[in-house]
Every structure is written in C-alpha cells, then in structure tokens.
Amino acid sequence: MDPREFFPPEELEAYLKGKHGERMGFGVCPAVIVVDLTYAFVDPAQELTGGKSGWPAVQANARLLEKAREKSVPIIYTKPSEHTRTHPVMGSVSRKRVEAIRQCLVKPGSNDIVPEIAPHSEDYVITKTAGSGFFGTDLIKILIYYRVDTVIVTGASTSGCVRATVVDAASYNYLTIVPTECVADRSELSHRVSLFEMDMKYADVVGLAEVLEYIAGLPQRPWEA
C-alpha cells in the first residue's frame, strides 16, 4: 500500500513542494524494533484491539524477523510495563488511557507477545510506560552497542506507539523505515493518515518486499556477546 495514494493530489502537492517525503534510504547496520505485538493489541477479542489488521501484521513480521535473524540483525521487542497496571505514579501510555490499559493488562496472557513472532534467546524485550519505545527505556543503549544506523519499526498501533517510536527514532537521527505490511491499527483511517505523515516527515514508508531485499543484501555480522 502506497500511503500517498490516499491523499487528494492537490493536498499531496502541498507537501511535495516543500520537499516533504523525499527518500532517505537504508544505512549499513539496521535493527528491527517490534512495537507491542501482544495479544492486547492483536486479538480482536481484546478491548484495545479493533479491525482485522493485527494478525496479517503478525504474519508479515514473522517473515521479516526470519530474514533478519539470518543476517544477525538485532531485534528488540517492546511491550507495556506491568507498572501501568499496578502503579499509576510510574506512568502509563497517557493519563487519558491509564484505566483502559490497566483493565486490559489484568487479563492473563494479554501482555504476552504472540507466539508466531516469539522472541529468541538473542533478542531483547523491553517494557515501557509511555508510547515510544525510547522513552525511559534502554533501547538507545542497545542501538548504540550494535552501532545501528537504521531502525526498521513495526507493530501496533500505527497511529499510537509505532508513530511515537518513529518520531523519537528520527529525533535521534536514525534512518527510519516502516514496512507497511508490518504495522496495524484499529482504524484504517488512522492507519493510512499516520503512514502518510510518517512518510512525509520522519521515515521511509515502504513495502515489505523492499525491506527484505535490503536485508538479503547485508553482510553477515557476527556480534560479540
């Protein structure tokens, strides 16, 4: 899906004349950040999930992660901290949503990463109390350790925690990539608008095939423990 196809030509022109949306491209040392692909944000039976885009995004992520592991690309997962359930002083995604998050996380298994993309022993799982995977976490330390220059951001929701993570990644001056098939949202409208705005301002929003081709062309990088 090309996010630019969603916008009327005259509105798109207003962005393009200001040089918005120009491609940055890929660097030489990527990492994959998988944002909140837990049952709470994938399973339609959960209150925080809507629409049908969750499971297709999981399947697309499974393809991406398989190829990333073949080239020893670092993989970092995020999920909400249990503190959002037990201690509101520790923070939540936002004050506006603290009760919704808390009610969801009390359900057994709701905060588990779905098994189709379960982390491997060499991967990282970080918990967060805000939307962005960078805020108050060790994510930036992991990226520095691996000398990352490119982050591939996936997960849910496109308009929420994915977008927040993308904005922070761009703020840290990373080349930021969003594969369209690998992100999901409860709202198709929010999904499309968020992809468009990220593509215009913060990231290269591209198809999964392009990302897989990029990964396939990477050299093997044996990381030290």
BAFI-3210 file (N, C-alpha, C; in Angstrom, 3 decimals, decimal comma, padded with zeros to 6 digits):
// residues 225
n [1|2|3|4|5|6|7|8|9|10|11|12|13|14|15|16|17|18|19|20|21|22|23|24|25|26|27|28|29|30|31|32|33|34|35|36|37|38|39|40|41|42|43|44|45|46|47|48|49|50|51|52|53|54|55|56|57|58|59|60|61|62|63|64|65|66|67|68|69|70|71|72|73|74|75|76|77|78|79|80|81|82|83|84|85|86|87|88|89|90|91|92|93|94|95|96|97|98|99|100|101|102|103|104|105|106|107|108|109|110|111|112|113|114|115|116|117|118|119|120|121|122|123|124|125|126|127|128|129|130|131|132|133|134|135|136|137|138|139|140|141|142|143|144|145|146|147|148|149|150|151|152|153|154|155|156|157|158|159|160|161|162|163|164|165|166|167|168|169|170|171|172|173|174|175|176|177|178|179|180|181|182|183|184|185|186|187|188|189|190|191|192|193|194|195|196|197|198|199|200|201|202|203|204|205|206|207|208|209|210|211|212|213|214|215|216|217|218|219|220|221|222|223|224|225]
n.u [000,833|000,667|001,077|000,681|-001,241|-003,642|-004,184|-005,666|-004,647|-004,079|-003,598|-001,443|000,440|000,936|002,543|004,723|005,869|007,209|009,335|008,799|008,706|010,783|013,032|015,135|016,555|018,359|020,675|023,765|023,782|021,343|018,585|015,748|012,744|010,139|007,022|004,932|003,414|001,486|-001,019|-002,948|-003,058|-003,495|-005,344|-008,681|-010,635|-009,880|-010,144|-008,557|-008,014|-008,924|-010,557|-009,119|-006,450|-004,392|-003,488|-002,621|-000,451|001,185|001,881|003,316|005,409|006,609|007,807|009,642|011,256|012,376|014,119|015,725|017,045|018,615|020,693|021,795|020,682|020,006|017,204|014,608|012,033|009,108|006,875|003,971|004,681|004,191|003,799|002,009|-000,328|-000,252|000,687|-000,023|001,510|003,952|003,639|001,984|000,758|-000,659|-002,246|-004,809|-005,534|-005,047|-006,745|-007,945|-005,733|-004,909|-007,082|-006,986|-004,491|-004,778|-005,836|-005,095|-002,254|-002,620|-000,633|001,337|003,720|002,754|002,861|003,601|005,572|007,471|010,002|013,504|016,325|018,490|017,373|015,943|013,737|011,950|010,304|007,854|006,559|005,377|004,289|006,343|009,002|011,471|011,285|012,300|013,555|015,996|016,503|017,963|020,567|020,999|020,906|023,116|025,185|025,224|025,953|024,078|022,580|020,222|016,806|014,207|010,928|008,147|004,827|002,208|000,124|-000,292|-000,909|-000,349|001,739|003,643|004,002|004,904|007,335|008,671|008,876|010,597|012,829|013,584|014,181|016,503|018,112|018,245|018,153|015,032|012,707|009,578|007,838|004,991|003,224|003,740|002,706|-000,054|-003,405|-006,278|-007,991|-008,614|-008,524|-006,944|-004,640|-003,824|-003,515|-001,541|000,607|001,067|001,825|004,103|005,708|006,033|007,474|009,159|010,096|010,950|008,388|007,700|007,219|007,114|008,570|010,673|012,157|012,909|014,532|016,607|017,648|018,490|020,698|022,599|025,792|026,929|026,969|028,822|028,094|029,599|029,207]
n.v [-001,190|002,102|004,923|007,451|007,382|007,721|010,358|013,395|014,741|017,546|018,130|016,468|017,660|020,001|019,105|018,007|020,143|021,427|019,800|017,647|014,185|013,108|010,456|008,828|006,487|003,371|002,469|000,953|-000,711|-002,178|-002,394|-004,136|-003,006|-004,137|-003,243|-003,665|-006,031|-007,755|-009,933|-008,155|-006,132|-007,336|-009,436|-009,612|-010,010|-008,626|-005,553|-003,414|-003,843|-003,495|-003,885|-005,788|-005,990|-006,837|-009,632|-010,205|-008,406|-009,556|-011,949|-010,881|-009,728|-012,040|-013,075|-011,011|-011,064|-013,605|-013,397|-011,323|-012,492|-014,338|-012,778|-011,851|-009,510|-007,201|-007,567|-006,007|-006,111|-004,415|-003,944|-003,093|-001,922|-003,690|-001,968|-000,056|-001,157|-001,654|000,565|003,717|006,031|005,432|005,830|005,719|004,849|007,138|009,631|009,804|007,282|005,481|003,821|002,110|000,682|-000,536|-002,215|-003,991|-005,256|-006,798|-009,169|-012,575|-013,389|-011,353|-009,498|-010,844|-011,469|-012,478|-015,937|-016,534|-014,788|-015,043|-013,979|-014,793|-016,286|-014,577|-012,137|-008,941|-007,859|-005,192|-003,268|-000,684|002,465|004,444|005,796|005,732|003,516|004,381|006,059|006,401|003,891|001,252|001,234|002,950|002,525|-000,119|000,113|001,759|000,104|-001,887|-000,371|000,751|002,219|002,360|001,965|-000,345|-000,144|-001,754|-003,081|-002,277|000,347|001,729|004,474|005,165|003,927|002,979|005,174|007,072|005,923|005,993|008,773|009,480|007,943|009,223|011,668|011,052|010,864|008,571|006,614|005,780|003,236|002,057|-000,761|-001,279|-003,485|-004,544|-003,202|-002,254|-001,113|-000,077|001,439|002,018|004,469|006,085|004,570|004,838|007,643|008,104|006,578|008,050|010,589|009,915|009,083|011,425|013,028|011,752|009,136|006,492|005,046|001,992|-000,923|-004,325|-006,110|-004,592|-004,058|-006,653|-007,324|-005,495|-006,441|-008,981|-008,359|-007,592|-007,874|-010,693|-010,330|-011,086|-010,845|-009,892|-011,370]
n.w [000,000|-000,975|000,890|-000,112|-002,046|-000,856|-000,399|-001,645|-004,821|-004,856|-002,187|-001,629|-003,283|-001,892|000,160|-001,247|-002,611|-000,668|-000,276|001,341|002,219|000,711|-000,102|002,279|002,416|003,091|005,685|006,733|008,897|010,386|012,782|014,086|015,421|017,203|017,962|020,591|019,843|021,193|022,647|023,560|021,699|019,318|019,247|018,344|020,270|022,463|024,352|023,523|020,917|017,540|014,359|011,598|011,086|012,683|012,898|010,190|010,171|012,094|010,766|008,615|010,028|010,998|008,695|008,158|010,500|010,396|008,173|009,095|011,273|009,968|009,074|011,374|012,396|014,920|017,106|018,722|021,004|022,173|024,937|026,949|030,250|033,306|035,362|034,537|035,155|037,901|039,297|038,990|039,353|038,305|035,687|032,468|029,185|028,595|030,627|029,802|029,019|031,003|032,580|030,722|029,752|032,120|032,779|030,674|030,963|033,229|032,452|032,067|030,165|028,315|027,925|026,679|024,133|020,934|019,964|017,328|016,591|018,560|020,837|020,426|022,126|021,785|021,336|022,400|024,945|025,947|028,423|028,604|029,716|028,376|025,181|023,158|022,281|023,040|025,243|028,497|028,563|027,861|025,177|023,408|024,282|023,529|020,739|020,292|021,178|019,203|017,075|015,366|012,504|011,199|011,741|011,684|012,032|013,398|014,148|016,559|017,883|014,584|014,575|017,144|019,368|017,539|015,821|017,722|018,463|016,020|015,588|017,693|016,979|014,601|015,734|017,102|014,974|013,405|010,426|009,416|008,937|007,842|007,270|005,391|005,531|007,976|010,128|012,236|012,981|014,866|013,439|010,087|008,804|010,574|010,423|007,701|007,457|009,382|008,372|006,051|007,090|008,590|006,489|005,078|006,870|008,826|008,294|005,951|004,376|003,250|001,111|002,324|000,748|-000,307|001,980|002,740|000,578|000,950|003,430|002,666|001,146|002,981|004,665|006,590|010,080|012,710|015,986|019,053|022,294]
ca.u [000,000|001,370|000,288|000,428|-002,422|-004,823|-004,395|-006,002|-003,440|-003,761|-003,018|-000,120|001,322|001,317|003,665|005,868|006,549|008,085|010,348|008,425|008,544|011,914|013,572|016,430|017,236|018,822|022,071|024,546|023,692|019,975|017,944|014,292|012,016|008,777|006,307|003,676|002,603|000,976|-002,435|-003,782|-003,165|-003,645|-006,533|-009,904|-011,455|-009,385|-010,744|-007,667|-007,819|-010,053|-010,217|-008,603|-005,098|-003,400|-002,878|-001,783|000,806|001,997|002,410|004,349|006,554|007,280|008,677|010,719|012,155|013,113|015,211|016,622|017,884|019,598|021,814|022,164|020,191|019,434|015,751|014,161|010,585|008,585|005,511|003,662|005,143|003,155|003,576|000,828|-001,467|-000,171|001,147|-000,171|002,553|005,069|003,361|001,216|000,835|-001,067|-003,283|-006,100|-005,839|-004,488|-007,692|-008,116|-004,542|-004,901|-008,093|-006,554|-003,332|-005,109|-006,249|-003,945|-001,722|-002,890|000,594|002,322|003,979|002,100|003,886|004,055|006,793|008,061|011,431|014,527|017,192|019,402|016,613|015,725|012,363|011,960|008,985|007,776|005,393|004,899|004,048|007,575|009,914|012,682|011,076|012,524|013,992|017,390|016,547|019,048|021,819|021,127|021,229|024,493|026,079|025,321|026,354|022,949|022,286|018,916|015,831|013,011|009,922|006,933|003,986|000,906|-000,681|000,363|-001,147|-000,007|003,095|004,545|004,319|005,716|008,676|009,247|009,244|011,791|013,947|014,001|014,776|017,861|018,815|018,342|017,383|013,881|011,967|008,327|007,234|003,548|002,504|004,158|002,103|-001,508|-004,139|-007,704|-008,715|-007,987|-008,262|-005,772|-003,521|-003,382|-003,041|-000,282|001,635|001,363|002,547|005,442|006,450|006,337|008,268|010,039|010,533|010,607|007,334|007,931|006,681|007,939|009,474|011,868|012,937|013,502|015,616|017,702|018,252|019,164|021,965|023,514|026,812|026,727|027,709|028,898|028,191|030,160|028,255]
ca.v [000,000|003,376|005,870|008,687|007,213|008,019|011,789|014,099|015,264|018,931|018,131|015,870|018,662|020,958|018,511|017,754|021,386|021,752|018,742|016,581|012,862|012,612|009,241|008,847|005,251|002,490|002,520|-000,285|-001,528|-001,993|-003,165|-004,190|-002,711|-004,666|-002,480|-004,051|-007,064|-008,656|-010,265|-006,994|-005,251|-008,157|-010,290|-008,801|-010,184|-007,697|-004,224|-002,456|-004,238|-003,307|-004,161|-007,105|-005,844|-007,321|-010,921|-010,071|-007,748|-010,572|-012,838|-010,143|-009,623|-013,340|-013,138|-010,049|-011,485|-014,769|-012,924|-010,517|-013,387|-014,963|-011,845|-011,403|-008,158|-007,125|-007,455|-005,526|-006,056|-003,630|-004,208|-002,224|-002,329|-004,060|-000,835|000,681|-001,797|-001,709|001,783|004,817|007,026|005,024|006,268|004,873|005,398|008,517|009,730|009,660|005,884|004,626|002,816|001,109|-000,167|-001,327|-003,264|-004,990|-006,000|-007,747|-010,432|-013,467|-013,558|-010,241|-008,746|-011,756|-011,371|-013,633|-016,963|-016,559|-013,978|-015,098|-013,626|-015,806|-016,015|-013,477|-010,902|-008,120|-007,471|-004,088|-002,788|000,774|003,058|005,509|005,318|005,464|002,517|005,046|006,878|005,756|002,507|001,066|000,999|003,688|001,871|-001,313|000,542|002,252|-001,050|-002,573|000,621|000,803|003,488|002,239|001,204|-000,810|-000,118|-002,484|-003,330|-001,668|000,667|002,635|005,875|005,376|003,623|002,908|006,548|007,703|005,350|006,513|010,185|009,520|007,422|010,315|012,699|010,591|010,932|007,282|006,320|005,072|002,529|001,430|-001,631|-001,066|-004,716|-004,989|-002,377|-002,444|-000,120|-000,396|002,292|002,098|005,886|006,492|003,810|005,439|009,007|008,029|006,153|009,186|011,639|009,413|009,059|012,802|013,811|011,086|007,786|005,964|004,038|001,190|-002,264|-005,334|-006,713|-003,759|-004,256|-007,989|-007,256|-004,796|-007,342|-010,061|-007,847|-007,231|-008,865|-011,357|-009,614|-011,893|-009,940|-010,422|-011,431]
ca.w [000,000|-001,031|001,689|-000,841|-002,885|-000,054|-000,304|-002,894|-005,474|-004,501|-000,844|-001,748|-003,894|-000,859|000,871|-002,119|-002,989|000,457|-000,197|002,261|001,655|-000,058|000,481|002,951|002,097|004,152|006,065|006,612|010,113|010,879|013,846|013,981|016,664|017,106|018,987|021,254|019,182|022,214|022,453|023,857|020,540|018,115|019,349|018,275|021,464|023,482|024,259|022,884|019,524|016,641|012,973|011,260|010,557|013,637|012,563|008,991|010,529|012,772|009,738|007,886|010,930|011,055|007,513|008,351|011,569|009,916|007,324|009,921|012,079|009,080|008,936|012,726|012,660|016,267|017,183|020,032|021,180|023,294|025,402|028,084|031,564|034,277|036,260|034,104|035,799|039,351|039,959|038,041|039,530|037,460|034,329|031,566|027,845|028,833|031,657|029,144|028,735|032,041|033,046|029,669|029,772|033,354|032,690|029,701|031,428|034,293|031,853|031,895|028,823|027,402|027,667|026,094|022,703|020,320|019,710|015,936|016,494|019,892|020,885|020,609|023,274|021,497|021,161|023,578|025,238|026,900|028,811|028,539|030,370|027,506|023,831|022,438|022,809|023,518|026,439|029,775|028,389|027,444|023,738|022,754|024,654|022,689|019,377|020,297|021,311|017,911|016,066|014,433|011,849|010,553|012,524|010,984|013,096|013,077|015,311|016,763|016,714|013,653|014,949|018,537|019,832|016,394|015,409|018,762|018,355|014,783|015,787|018,525|016,184|013,725|016,580|017,379|013,695|012,744|009,233|009,978|007,905|008,287|006,251|005,527|005,891|009,301|011,167|012,328|013,757|014,999|012,498|008,774|008,527|011,351|009,876|006,449|007,699|010,127|007,431|005,176|007,802|008,878|005,226|004,702|007,822|009,780|007,933|004,639|004,475|002,051|001,150|002,972|-000,225|-000,401|003,202|002,673|-000,399|001,630|004,418|001,945|000,637|004,060|005,047|007,883|011,121|013,943|017,127|020,285|023,403]
c.u [000,871|000,559|-000,059|-000,822|-003,703|-005,172|-004,765|-004,756|-003,072|-003,167|-001,625|000,880|001,798|002,484|004,909|006,599|007,467|009,145|010,065|008,424|009,679|012,559|014,929|017,241|017,682|020,290|022,731|024,384|022,314|019,678|016,446|013,694|010,570|007,966|004,997|002,820|002,266|-000,489|-003,336|-004,021|-003,348|-004,961|-007,800|-010,818|-011,045|-009,943|-009,879|-007,429|-009,095|-009,616|-009,601|-007,153|-004,030|-002,704|-002,116|-000,450|001,734|002,647|003,505|005,606|007,317|008,232|009,887|011,733|012,969|014,327|016,208|017,559|018,937|020,840|022,242|021,794|019,595|017,924|015,369|012,643|010,248|007,213|005,246|004,188|003,966|002,883|002,357|-000,432|-001,455|000,131|001,075|000,876|003,749|004,829|002,539|001,388|000,380|-002,096|-004,659|-006,526|-005,412|-005,456|-007,903|-006,935|-004,563|-005,896|-007,679|-005,442|-003,634|-005,519|-005,028|-003,540|-001,892|-001,633|001,703|002,491|003,458|003,147|004,390|005,329|007,525|009,543|012,322|015,467|018,121|018,697|016,474|014,231|012,424|010,530|009,006|006,500|004,833|004,734|005,313|008,399|011,192|012,517|011,280|012,966|015,469|017,525|017,735|020,402|022,056|021,540|022,662|025,474|026,300|025,670|025,305|022,848|020,902|017,986|014,615|011,941|008,644|006,025|002,679|000,972|000,034|000,273|-000,717|001,460|004,087|004,970|005,198|007,156|009,392|009,698|010,511|013,014|014,482|014,672|016,207|018,691|019,077|017,611|016,258|013,009|010,716|007,792|005,711|002,809|002,734|003,599|000,582|-002,121|-005,597|-008,552|-007,959|-007,647|-007,020|-004,508|-002,962|-002,824|-001,691|000,860|002,050|002,220|003,945|006,301|006,853|007,416|009,365|010,685|010,330|009,590|007,336|007,275|007,651|008,952|010,770|012,768|013,627|014,671|016,845|018,415|019,034|020,535|022,963|024,593|026,435|027,562|027,719|029,113|028,822|029,096|028,493]
c.v [001,245|004,403|007,145|008,592|007,627|009,507|012,396|014,723|016,677|019,023|017,517|016,870|019,684|020,437|018,466|019,036|021,879|020,700|017,730|015,248|012,362|011,429|009,478|007,607|004,488|002,749|001,163|-001,211|-001,339|-002,769|-003,132|-003,926|-003,134|-004,100|-003,172|-005,052|-008,158|-008,958|-009,055|-006,127|-006,008|-008,922|-009,439|-008,945|-009,234|-006,297|-003,241|-002,769|-003,977|-003,583|-005,535|-007,065|-006,456|-008,598|-010,877|-009,385|-008,712|-011,498|-012,161|-009,976|-010,935|-013,504|-012,228|-010,562|-012,704|-014,332|-012,090|-011,400|-014,085|-014,099|-011,246|-009,953|-008,122|-006,890|-007,081|-005,460|-005,078|-004,159|-003,338|-002,797|-002,701|-002,927|-000,011|000,091|-001,609|-000,377|002,963|005,898|006,717|005,393|005,265|005,451|006,851|008,515|009,453|008,199|004,942|003,522|001,728|000,149|-001,090|-002,482|-004,368|-005,865|-006,942|-009,099|-011,316|-013,589|-012,378|-009,470|-009,641|-011,464|-012,636|-014,634|-017,015|-015,748|-013,964|-014,741|-014,850|-015,375|-014,820|-012,137|-010,156|-007,826|-006,385|-003,676|-001,268|001,256|004,218|004,952|004,900|004,383|003,115|005,661|006,045|004,307|002,470|000,892|001,694|003,068|000,633|-000,917|001,058|001,080|-001,739|-001,623|000,757|002,187|003,507|001,436|000,903|-000,995|-000,793|-002,511|-002,580|-000,662|001,716|004,083|006,198|005,112|003,452|004,312|007,243|007,210|005,871|007,957|010,288|008,987|008,499|011,421|012,341|010,463|009,568|007,320|005,382|004,534|001,911|000,567|-001,648|-002,315|-005,122|-004,144|-002,497|-001,380|-000,545|000,382|002,346|003,547|006,363|005,820|004,508|006,849|008,989|007,564|007,309|010,224|011,189|009,441|010,466|013,427|013,041|009,798|007,543|004,850|003,256|-000,177|-003,245|-005,931|-005,921|-003,936|-005,621|-008,021|-006,572|-005,725|-008,455|-009,625|-007,448|-008,281|-009,509|-010,650|-010,439|-010,993|-010,652|-010,417|-010,261]
c.w [000,000|-000,246|000,953|-001,705|-002,178|-000,099|-001,649|-003,505|-005,051|-003,088|-000,848|-002,305|-002,863|-000,019|-000,016|-002,499|-001,877|000,705|000,906|001,502|000,800|000,664|001,128|002,597|003,335|004,457|005,931|007,815|010,755|012,158|013,586|015,355|016,461|018,267|019,369|020,483|020,188|021,924|022,658|022,640|019,225|018,098|019,331|019,486|022,589|023,253|023,480|021,409|018,736|015,219|012,796|010,805|011,451|013,208|011,246|009,278|011,250|011,744|008,929|008,740|011,016|009,869|007,680|009,371|011,159|009,092|008,129|010,733|011,228|008,912|010,274|012,990|014,072|016,223|018,604|020,033|022,302|023,680|026,620|029,392|032,456|035,260|035,826|034,707|037,305|040,020|039,000|038,185|038,632|036,002|033,543|030,176|027,849|029,952|031,057|029,031|029,849|032,462|032,005|029,634|030,974|033,267|031,718|030,274|032,579|033,728|031,629|030,424|027,906|027,036|027,113|024,607|022,033|019,843|018,279|015,711|017,830|019,861|021,025|021,727|023,043|021,326|022,483|023,717|026,298|027,201|028,859|029,210|029,567|026,101|023,118|023,109|023,354|024,894|027,706|029,691|028,006|025,940|023,079|023,078|023,801|021,274|019,274|020,344|019,971|016,761|014,950|013,801|011,209|011,458|011,660|012,048|012,609|014,304|015,337|017,927|015,874|014,121|016,362|018,828|018,700|015,985|016,440|018,698|017,116|014,956|016,641|017,779|015,251|014,531|016,973|016,104|013,077|011,402|009,656|008,856|008,517|007,147|006,418|005,991|007,342|010,440|011,106|013,223|013,844|014,000|011,184|008,424|009,269|010,825|008,639|006,656|008,414|009,235|006,529|005,885|008,201|007,626|004,796|005,586|008,555|009,278|006,445|004,848|003,171|002,200|001,781|002,000|-000,342|000,812|003,186|001,681|000,202|002,606|003,737|001,427|001,698|004,236|006,360|008,926|012,403|015,154|018,308|021,368|024,353]
res [m|d|p|r|e|f|f|p|p|e|e|l|e|a|y|l|k|g|k|h|g|e|r|m|g|f|g|v|c|p|a|v|i|v|v|d|l|t|y|a|f|v|d|p|a|q|e|l|t|g|g|k|s|g|w|p|a|v|q|a|n|a|r|l|l|e|k|a|r|e|k|s|v|p|i|i|y|t|k|p|s|e|h|t|r|t|h|p|v|m|g|s|v|s|r|k|r|v|e|a|i|r|q|c|l|v|k|p|g|s|n|d|i|v|p|e|i|a|p|h|s|e|d|y|v|i|t|k|t|a|g|s|g|f|f|g|t|d|l|i|k|i|l|i|y|y|r|v|d|t|v|i|v|t|g|a|s|t|s|g|c|v|r|a|t|v|v|d|a|a|s|y|n|y|l|t|i|v|p|t|e|c|v|a|d|r|s|e|l|s|h|r|v|s|l|f|e|m|d|m|k|y|a|d|v|v|g|l|a|e|v|l|e|y|i|a|g|l|p|q|r|p|w|e|a]
***
